[in-house]
Amino acid sequence: MRVKKADLHQLIKDKIQKAGLSEEHAGIVSDVLTFADARGIHSHGAMRVEYYSERIAKGGITNDPTFSFKQTAPSCGMFEGDNGSGFVAAEKAMDLAIEMAKKNGVAVVGVRNISHSGALAYYVERAAEQDMVALSVCQSDPMVVPFGGSEPYFGTNPIAFAAPSNDDRVITFDMATTVQAWGKILHARSKKEAIPDTWAVDAKGNPTTDSTAVNALLPIAGPKGYGLMMMVDILSGILLGVPFGKHVSSMYHDLSKGRELGQLHIVINPEFFIGIDTFKKNISKMLDELKEISPSPGFTEVNYPGERGRAREKNYEENGIEIVDDIYEYLISDDIHFDRYDHKNKFAE
C-alpha cells in the first residue's frame, strides 16, 4: 500500500487526536512519524500509531501537560515534560536548545519525565536546518543483554547527530546502540519475516532468527556497544534524575502509567568556533571527497550518513510512502484497539 505523504500525515494526526491529544500535539507526533516513514525508517513510523493511541487513550500520556523549563546556567537547562508526549517535549526542548546555542555557543538541555519520542534524527536535523550541530541521546526500557551477560539491563539507547553543509546536504546519523532497534523486530513481526541471527537472542540466550521468539537484543560490536549504551543511560537517565538501567519502565507494560523517560540534547553553534561559513564549507568538502573514493566490490558509491534516507524521501514524495496493509487499515478505521497488547510481556507485538 502506497500513501501520499500529506495523506499519511493527516491519517496519523486524526488517529492520535481521536485518542486524546490536542490538535497541536497530535500534529507534532504526526510530523515525526511521517518523517520516519518518508525516510524509510518504518520501524519508527505509522506502525507505532496503534501503540501511542492506546497509551494516550488509557491515560499513560498526559493529554494536556504542564511543560516547564528552568535555565540552570547560560548554556544549560532542564525541560520538565509532565509525562506529556515525548515527541512534543523533545521538539520544544530542542528549539530552546537551538536558541541558547545561537546566543551562547553551546547548549545542553535535559528533557525529563516524558514518553517515547520516536526517531531522534528528526530533532537533530531541526537544529542542522538552523546552522547548528546537534547530538541527542535518549534511554529506553531494558531489553539488551550487557556484554558477557544473559539478562537484559539497558535499552537500545539511541544516539543521533546532525551537521549542515554549505548546500542542501545534511549529515544525519541516527543509530541504536544495539545491532538493530527494537522497532526493527516489530517491523519484521508485522511482515512475518525472519531476522538475522546477529540481532537478538531467545529466552535461553541463544541467537534466533524468529522475530516472535526474541527475548533480548544484542549490543552492537559487543563491548563497544555495551559501553555506548551505558554512556547514553548515564547522560539521559542518571544525569537527569530519572530511572536508569533496569529501572526504566517498559514501553508495553501497563499503558495507563507514565514512563518517566529522559533525553538529552546538545547543540553547538559553529560560529563560536571556526565560524559557520568555514565549517559548512569544510563539511561540503568532506562529503565531496568521500564521493570521489572508488567504491568497493558490491557498492556503486560511498554514501554519507543520511543520504539514502533523503533519497528514499524524494522517491516516496513522487510515488507515495509504502505502508503495510494492516497498518493502513488501522489508520482508516475508527478503532483504538484497547487491550491489544500483552501487558505482561514488554516484547508484545
GIRADA-V10990 format. One record per pair of residues at least 24 apart in sequence whose ideal C-beta (glycine too) atoms are under 10 Angstrom apart, sorted by the first residue. I is the first residue (numbers start at 0). GAP is how many residues later the second one is. D is the distance in whole Angstrom. If there is no record, write none. Layout:
i = {I:I}
gap = {GAP:GAP}
d = {D:D}
This chain:
i = {0:0:0:0:0:0:0:0:0:0:1:1:1:1:1:1:1:2:2:2:2:2:2:2:2:2:2:2:2:3:3:3:3:3:4:4:4:4:4:4:4:4:4:5:5:6:6:6:6:7:7:7:7:7:7:7:7:7:7:7:7:8:8:8:8:8:8:8:9:9:10:10:10:10:10:10:10:11:11:11:11:11:11:11:11:12:13:13:14:14:14:14:14:14:14:14:14:14:14:14:14:15:15:15:15:15:15:15:16:16:17:17:17:17:17:17:18:18:18:18:18:18:18:18:18:18:18:18:19:19:19:19:19:19:19:19:19:19:19:20:20:20:20:20:20:20:20:20:20:20:20:21:21:21:21:23:24:24:24:24:24:24:24:24:24:24:24:24:25:25:25:25:25:25:26:26:27:27:27:27:27:27:27:27:28:28:28:28:28:28:28:28:28:28:29:30:30:30:30:30:31:31:31:31:31:31:31:31:31:31:31:31:31:32:32:32:32:33:33:34:34:34:34:34:34:34:35:35:35:35:35:35:35:36:36:36:36:36:36:36:36:37:37:37:37:37:37:37:37:37:38:38:38:38:38:38:38:38:38:38:38:38:38:38:38:39:39:39:39:39:39:39:39:39:39:40:40:40:40:40:40:40:40:40:40:40:41:41:41:41:41:41:41:41:41:41:41:42:42:42:42:42:42:42:42:42:42:42:42:43:43:43:43:43:43:43:43:43:43:43:43:43:43:44:44:44:44:44:44:44:45:45:45:45:45:45:45:46:46:46:46:46:46:46:46:46:46:46:47:47:47:47:47:47:47:48:48:48:49:49:49:49:49:49:49:49:49:49:49:50:50:50:50:50:50:50:50:50:50:51:51:51:51:51:51:51:52:52:52:52:52:52:52:53:53:53:53:53:53:53:53:53:54:54:54:54:54:54:54:54:54:54:54:54:55:55:55:55:56:56:56:56:56:57:57:57:57:57:57:57:58:58:58:58:58:59:59:59:59:59:59:59:59:60:60:60:60:60:60:60:60:60:60:61:61:61:61:64:64:64:64:64:66:66:66:66:68:68:68:68:69:70:70:70:70:71:71:71:72:72:72:73:73:73:73:73:73:74:74:74:74:74:74:74:74:74:74:74:75:75:75:75:75:75:75:76:76:76:76:76:76:77:77:77:77:77:77:77:78:78:78:78:78:78:78:78:78:79:79:79:79:79:80:80:80:80:80:80:80:80:80:80:80:80:80:81:81:81:81:82:82:82:82:82:82:82:82:83:83:83:83:84:84:84:84:84:85:85:85:85:85:85:85:85:85:85:85:86:86:86:86:86:86:86:86:87:87:87:88:88:88:88:88:88:89:89:89:89:89:89:89:89:89:89:89:89:89:89:90:90:90:90:92:92:92:92:92:92:93:93:93:93:93:93:93:93:93:93:93:93:93:94:94:94:94:94:95:95:96:96:96:96:96:96:96:96:96:96:96:97:97:97:97:97:97:97:97:97:97:97:98:98:99:99:99:100:100:100:100:100:100:100:100:100:100:100:100:100:100:101:101:101:101:101:101:101:102:102:103:103:104:104:104:104:104:104:104:105:105:105:105:105:105:105:106:106:106:106:106:106:106:107:107:107:107:107:107:107:107:108:108:108:108:108:108:109:109:109:109:109:109:109:109:109:109:110:110:110:110:110:110:110:110:110:110:111:111:111:111:111:111:111:111:111:111:111:112:112:112:112:112:112:112:112:113:113:113:113:113:113:113:113:114:114:114:114:114:114:115:115:115:115:115:115:116:116:116:117:118:118:118:118:118:118:119:119:119:119:119:119:119:119:119:119:119:119:120:120:120:120:120:120:120:120:120:120:120:120:121:121:121:121:122:122:122:122:122:122:123:123:123:123:123:123:123:123:123:123:123:123:123:123:124:124:124:124:124:124:124:124:124:124:125:125:125:126:126:126:126:126:126:126:126:127:127:127:127:127:127:127:127:127:127:128:128:128:129:129:129:130:130:130:130:130:130:130:130:130:130:131:131:131:131:131:131:131:131:131:132:132:132:132:132:132:132:132:132:132:132:132:132:132:133:133:133:133:133:133:133:133:133:133:134:134:134:134:134:134:134:134:134:134:134:134:135:135:135:135:135:135:135:135:135:135:136:136:136:136:136:136:136:136:136:136:136:136:136:136:136:136:137:137:137:137:137:137:137:137:137:137:138:138:138:138:138:138:138:138:138:138:138:138:138:138:138:138:138:138:138:139:139:139:139:139:139:139:139:139:139:139:139:139:139:139:140:140:140:140:140:140:140:140:140:140:140:140:140:140:141:141:141:141:141:141:141:141:141:141:142:142:142:142:142:142:142:142:142:142:142:142:142:143:143:143:143:143:143:143:143:143:143:143:143:143:143:143:144:144:144:144:144:144:144:144:144:144:145:145:145:145:145:145:145:145:145:146:146:146:146:146:146:146:146:146:146:147:147:147:148:148:148:148:149:149:149:149:149:150:150:150:150:151:151:151:151:151:151:151:151:152:152:152:152:152:152:152:152:152:152:153:153:153:153:153:153:153:153:153:153:153:153:153:153:153:154:154:154:154:154:154:154:154:154:154:154:154:154:154:155:155:155:155:155:155:155:155:155:155:155:156:156:156:156:156:156:156:156:156:156:156:156:156:157:157:157:157:157:158:158:158:158:158:159:160:160:160:161:161:162:162:162:162:162:162:162:162:163:163:163:163:163:163:164:164:164:164:164:164:164:164:164:164:164:165:165:165:165:165:165:165:165:165:165:166:166:166:166:166:167:168:168:168:168:168:168:168:168:168:169:169:169:169:169:169:169:170:170:170:170:170:170:170:171:171:171:171:171:171:172:172:172:173:173:173:174:174:174:174:175:175:175:175:175:175:175:176:176:176:176:176:176:176:176:176:176:176:176:176:176:177:177:177:177:177:177:177:177:177:178:178:178:178:178:178:179:179:179:180:181:181:181:181:181:183:183:184:184:184:184:184:184:185:185:185:185:185:186:186:187:187:188:188:188:188:189:189:189:189:190:190:199:210:211:211:212:213:214:215:216:231:231:231:232:233:234:234:234:234:235:235:235:235:235:236:236:236:236:237:238:239:248:249:249:249:249:249:249:250:250:250:250:251:251:251:251:251:251:251:251:251:252:252:252:252:252:252:252:253:253:253:254:254:254:254:254:255}
gap = {319:320:321:322:323:324:325:326:327:328:314:317:318:319:320:321:326:31:34:43:313:317:318:319:320:324:325:328:329:312:313:315:316:317:29:30:32:33:308:311:312:315:316:28:311:27:313:314:324:25:26:29:30:37:38:308:312:313:315:320:323:24:25:26:28:29:37:312:24:321:35:38:312:317:319:320:321:25:33:34:36:37:40:41:319:36:317:318:31:34:35:37:38:41:315:316:317:318:319:320:321:33:36:37:40:45:69:71:36:39:35:38:39:316:317:318:30:31:33:34:35:36:37:38:39:42:44:317:33:35:36:37:38:39:41:42:43:44:316:31:32:35:36:40:41:42:43:63:64:66:67:41:42:63:66:64:31:36:37:38:39:40:59:60:62:63:64:66:26:30:37:59:61:62:60:61:57:59:60:61:62:63:64:94:24:27:32:56:57:58:59:62:88:89:57:56:57:60:87:91:53:54:55:56:58:59:85:86:87:88:89:90:91:54:85:86:89:88:287:83:84:86:87:90:274:278:82:83:85:86:138:147:273:82:275:276:279:284:285:286:290:271:272:274:275:276:277:278:279:283:80:82:83:86:133:135:267:269:270:271:272:273:274:277:282:268:269:270:271:272:273:275:276:281:282:77:78:80:81:133:140:142:143:146:268:271:141:142:144:145:148:149:279:280:281:282:285:76:133:137:138:139:140:141:142:143:144:145:147:72:73:74:75:76:77:78:114:130:137:139:140:142:143:73:74:138:142:276:278:282:275:277:278:281:282:284:285:136:139:140:142:143:144:276:277:279:280:283:68:70:71:135:138:203:279:278:281:282:276:277:280:281:283:285:286:287:290:291:299:65:135:200:201:204:286:289:290:297:298:33:34:35:63:64:66:203:277:278:282:283:284:285:287:198:201:202:282:283:284:285:286:287:30:60:61:196:197:199:200:201:202:203:204:286:29:59:199:280:198:199:279:280:281:196:197:198:199:278:280:281:24:196:197:198:199:55:189:194:195:196:197:198:199:24:25:26:27:53:54:55:194:197:198:51:52:53:196:24:48:49:50:193:25:26:44:47:24:27:40:42:40:25:29:36:38:36:37:38:27:31:35:26:29:30:31:32:33:25:26:28:29:30:31:32:33:34:191:192:24:28:30:31:32:33:34:30:31:32:33:34:188:30:31:32:33:34:162:163:30:31:32:33:34:35:161:184:186:30:31:32:33:34:30:31:32:33:34:36:161:177:178:179:180:181:182:30:31:32:176:30:31:32:174:175:176:177:178:29:30:31:174:29:30:31:32:33:25:27:28:29:30:31:32:52:173:175:177:27:28:29:30:31:32:35:36:26:27:29:24:25:26:28:172:174:24:25:26:27:28:30:32:33:36:46:48:171:173:175:26:31:32:35:24:30:43:170:171:172:26:28:29:30:31:32:33:38:40:42:169:171:173:28:31:32:35:170:169:171:26:29:30:35:37:39:167:168:169:170:171:28:29:30:31:32:33:34:36:167:169:171:31:168:165:167:169:26:29:30:31:32:33:164:165:166:167:168:169:170:171:28:29:30:165:167:169:170:166:169:165:168:162:163:164:165:166:167:168:27:160:161:162:163:166:167:25:27:158:159:160:161:162:27:127:131:156:157:158:159:160:27:154:155:156:157:158:125:126:129:130:131:132:152:153:154:155:25:27:125:129:131:150:151:152:153:154:124:125:127:128:129:130:148:149:150:151:152:127:128:129:145:146:147:148:149:24:128:144:145:146:147:148:149:134:136:143:144:145:146:24:25:135:143:145:147:41:144:146:65:39:41:55:62:64:190:38:39:40:41:42:52:53:54:55:56:143:145:37:39:40:41:49:51:52:53:54:184:185:188:38:40:50:52:37:39:51:140:142:144:35:36:37:38:39:46:47:48:49:50:141:142:143:182:35:37:38:39:45:46:47:49:181:185:36:139:141:35:36:37:138:139:140:141:142:33:34:35:36:37:42:43:44:139:178:33:35:41:34:137:139:32:33:35:138:139:140:145:146:148:149:30:31:32:135:136:137:138:139:144:28:29:30:31:38:133:134:135:136:137:140:143:146:150:26:27:28:29:30:38:131:132:133:134:24:25:26:27:28:38:100:129:130:131:132:133:24:25:26:38:100:127:128:129:130:131:24:40:91:92:94:95:96:97:98:99:100:125:126:127:128:129:94:95:97:98:99:123:124:125:126:127:90:93:94:95:96:97:98:99:101:103:104:105:106:109:120:122:123:124:125:36:37:38:41:42:89:92:93:96:108:109:110:111:119:121:41:102:105:106:107:108:109:110:111:112:118:120:205:206:74:91:102:103:104:105:106:107:108:204:35:39:42:57:71:72:73:74:105:107:108:203:204:32:33:34:35:38:56:57:72:73:74:75:76:81:82:85:33:55:56:60:70:71:72:73:74:81:70:73:77:79:80:81:83:84:99:71:72:74:75:76:77:78:79:80:82:74:75:78:56:67:70:77:51:54:55:65:66:54:64:65:95:49:63:64:65:93:94:194:195:63:73:76:77:80:91:92:93:94:95:24:63:65:71:72:74:75:76:78:79:83:90:91:92:94:27:62:74:77:78:81:82:89:90:91:93:95:96:106:24:25:26:27:28:61:63:64:69:73:76:62:68:71:72:73:74:75:76:77:78:79:80:91:70:71:74:78:105:69:70:72:73:76:105:105:144:145:143:144:105:107:116:117:120:123:142:143:106:112:115:116:119:120:114:115:116:117:118:119:120:121:122:123:139:110:111:112:113:114:115:116:117:118:119:113:116:117:120:121:142:111:114:115:118:119:135:137:138:141:113:117:134:135:136:137:140:112:115:116:133:134:135:136:132:133:134:135:137:138:131:132:133:131:132:135:45:50:53:130:41:43:44:49:52:53:56:40:42:43:44:47:48:49:50:51:52:53:54:55:56:38:39:40:41:42:47:48:50:51:38:39:40:41:42:46:37:38:40:36:32:35:69:164:165:27:33:26:27:29:32:162:164:25:28:161:162:163:24:137:24:26:25:158:159:160:134:136:137:159:133:135:147:138:135:137:134:133:132:131:130:30:31:32:29:30:27:28:29:31:25:26:27:28:29:24:25:26:27:24:25:24:97:93:94:95:96:97:98:90:95:96:97:89:90:91:92:93:94:95:96:97:88:89:90:91:92:93:95:87:89:90:83:84:85:86:88:87}
d = {9:9:7:5:7:5:9:8:5:9:8:6:3:7:6:7:9:10:9:9:9:5:5:8:5:10:7:9:10:9:8:9:5:7:6:10:8:6:8:7:6:8:6:9:10:10:8:9:10:8:6:7:8:8:7:9:9:6:7:9:8:8:5:9:9:9:10:10:9:10:8:8:9:8:10:4:7:9:9:6:9:6:9:10:7:10:8:9:9:6:8:9:6:10:8:6:9:9:10:9:8:7:6:6:7:10:9:9:10:9:7:9:9:8:10:7:9:10:7:4:7:8:4:5:9:9:9:6:8:10:5:6:9:8:8:10:5:9:9:9:9:6:10:8:10:6:9:9:6:10:8:7:7:10:9:8:9:9:10:8:9:9:8:5:8:5:10:10:10:9:10:9:10:9:10:9:7:5:5:10:9:6:9:10:10:9:10:6:9:5:7:10:10:8:9:8:10:8:10:7:10:9:5:9:8:8:8:5:6:10:9:5:8:8:6:8:9:10:8:8:7:8:5:8:10:8:6:4:8:7:10:9:9:10:10:9:8:5:8:7:10:8:9:7:5:9:10:5:7:6:8:7:9:10:9:9:8:9:4:7:9:6:6:9:10:8:6:10:9:4:8:9:8:9:8:9:6:8:10:8:9:8:9:9:7:9:8:9:10:6:9:9:9:8:8:8:9:9:10:9:6:8:3:5:8:6:4:9:9:9:10:5:4:9:9:9:10:9:8:5:9:10:9:9:8:9:9:8:8:9:8:6:8:5:8:9:7:8:7:6:10:6:10:8:7:9:5:9:8:7:10:7:8:10:9:8:7:7:10:8:6:9:10:9:8:6:7:9:10:8:9:8:7:8:9:9:7:9:10:8:10:9:8:8:9:10:9:10:9:5:8:10:10:10:6:10:6:6:6:8:6:7:10:7:9:9:9:10:4:8:9:9:9:9:8:9:9:9:8:10:5:9:7:9:5:4:9:9:7:9:9:8:5:8:9:7:10:7:5:5:6:6:7:6:8:10:10:9:5:9:9:7:8:10:10:9:7:8:9:9:10:10:6:9:10:10:8:6:8:10:10:8:8:10:9:10:10:9:10:9:9:8:8:5:9:9:9:6:8:9:5:7:5:5:6:9:10:9:8:10:9:8:5:7:8:8:8:5:7:10:10:10:7:5:8:7:7:9:6:7:5:7:9:9:10:9:9:10:8:6:6:9:6:6:5:4:8:9:10:9:10:9:8:9:9:10:6:8:9:6:7:7:9:4:7:7:9:8:7:7:9:8:6:9:8:10:8:10:4:4:5:3:7:8:8:6:7:9:8:8:5:6:10:8:9:9:9:9:9:4:8:7:10:8:7:10:10:4:8:8:8:5:10:8:8:10:6:8:8:8:7:7:10:8:10:7:9:6:10:9:5:8:10:6:6:10:7:7:9:5:8:9:7:9:9:10:9:9:9:10:7:8:8:9:10:5:8:4:10:7:5:10:9:6:10:6:8:9:6:9:9:9:10:7:9:8:9:10:6:9:9:10:9:4:6:4:10:9:8:8:9:8:9:6:8:10:8:10:8:8:10:7:5:9:8:3:8:10:8:7:5:7:7:9:9:9:7:7:5:8:8:10:9:10:7:7:5:8:10:10:9:7:5:8:8:9:8:7:4:9:9:7:8:5:8:9:8:8:8:10:8:7:4:7:7:9:9:10:5:7:5:8:8:5:8:10:9:9:7:7:8:5:8:8:9:9:9:7:8:5:8:7:10:9:7:5:9:7:8:9:6:7:7:10:10:8:6:9:9:8:6:10:9:10:5:8:3:9:9:10:10:5:9:10:8:9:9:5:9:7:10:5:8:4:10:10:7:8:9:10:9:9:7:9:10:9:7:10:10:5:6:4:9:9:10:7:8:8:8:9:9:10:9:5:10:9:6:10:6:9:8:10:8:10:10:6:9:9:8:10:5:9:10:9:4:6:5:9:5:8:7:10:10:9:7:8:8:9:9:10:5:10:8:7:8:5:10:8:7:8:9:8:5:7:6:8:9:9:8:7:5:8:9:9:7:4:8:6:9:10:8:9:8:7:5:8:10:10:7:7:5:7:7:7:5:8:10:9:10:8:8:4:8:8:5:8:9:9:9:7:7:5:7:9:10:9:9:10:8:4:9:10:5:5:10:9:7:5:9:8:7:10:9:5:9:7:7:4:7:9:9:6:5:9:9:5:5:10:9:8:8:7:9:6:10:6:6:8:9:9:10:10:9:7:9:9:9:9:7:10:10:7:10:8:9:10:9:10:5:6:5:5:8:8:8:9:6:10:9:10:10:7:5:8:6:10:8:8:8:6:9:9:9:9:6:6:10:9:9:7:7:9:8:5:10:9:9:10:6:5:7:6:10:8:8:6:10:9:7:7:9:5:8:7:8:9:10:7:9:10:5:10:8:8:10:9:6:9:5:5:9:8:4:8:10:9:8:8:9:9:10:9:8:9:5:10:8:9:10:8:8:10:8:5:8:10:7:9:10:9:9:9:9:9:10:5:5:10:10:9:10:8:10:8:10:4:7:8:6:10:9:6:8:9:8:9:7:8:7:10:9:10:9:10:6:10:9:9:8:5:6:9:10:6:9:10:10:8:9:9:9:7:4:8:8:4:6:10:9:8:9:10:10:9:7:10:10:7:9:9:6:10:10:9:8:10:9:8:9:8:8:9:6:10:10:10:9:8:8:6:7:9:9:5:8:9:4:4:9:8:6:9:9:9:7:10:9:4:5:9:7:5:9:8:9:6:9:10:9:10:8:7:6:10:7:8:8:8:9:10:9:9:6:9:8:7:9:8:6:5:6:9:9:6:3:9:7:8:9:4:7:8:8:9:8:10:9:9:8:9:8:9:10:9:10:10:6:6:9:9:5:8:9:4:4:9:9:6:9:9:4:6:6:6:7:10:10:7:7:5:7:5:9:8:7:9:9:8:9:7:8:9:8:9:9:5:9:5:8:8:10:8:10:9:9:7:9:8:9:9:9:10:10:6:6:7:7:8:6:10:10:10:9:8:10:6:7:9:10:10:10:8:9:10:8:9:5:9:8:4:5:5:10:9:5:10:9:9:7:7:9:9:10:9:4:9:9:10:7:9:9:5:8:7:9:7:5:7:5:9:9:9:5:7:8:5:8:10:6:10:9:9:10:7:7:9}
